[in-house]
Amino acid sequence: MSLQEQFEQAQADSKNLPERPDNQTLLKIYALFKQASSGDASGERPGMTDFVGRAKFDAWAELKGTSQDQAKQQYIDLIEDLK
């Protein structure tokens, strides 16, 4: 199975986890997904009143410089650990 196929399978698996991950883990899942699918963070950082958007953007921005393939593998590994 190719890395892309494993990534797509992990996306499907993420919707059927036995229990909902804590917020920090959810942020990590989001950031790895964005890095894997879109590359480095881009666009404006959300404003002070958008707490959720700002946290998501910051988590994604922390992965700057991580290759998309590395992010896909980390995403796959994280979802596997949560199953």
SULLINJO-V217946 format. One record per pair of residues at least 6 apart in sequence whose ideal C-beta (glycine too) atoms are under 8 Angstrom apart, sorted by the first residue. I is the first residue (numbers start at 1). J is the second residue. Records with the same first field share a line. If there is no record, write none. Layout:
I=J / J
//
This chain:
1=9
3=69 / 72 / 73 / 76
4=72
6=72 / 76
7=36 / 72 / 75 / 76
10=75 / 76 / 79 / 80
11=33
13=79 / 83
14=29 / 79 / 82
17=79 / 82 / 83
18=82 / 83
20=26
21=29 / 82
25=78 / 82
27=55 / 56 / 59
28=59 / 78
29=75 / 78 / 79
30=56 / 59 / 60
31=56 / 59 / 60 / 62 / 63
32=63 / 71 / 72 / 74 / 75 / 78
33=71 / 75
34=41 / 60
35=41 / 60 / 63 / 66 / 68 / 71
36=68 / 71 / 72 / 75
37=68
39=68
40=61 / 63 / 64 / 65
41=57 / 60 / 61 / 63 / 64
43=57
45=54 / 57 / 58 / 61
46=53 / 54 / 57
47=54
48=54
63=71
66=74
//
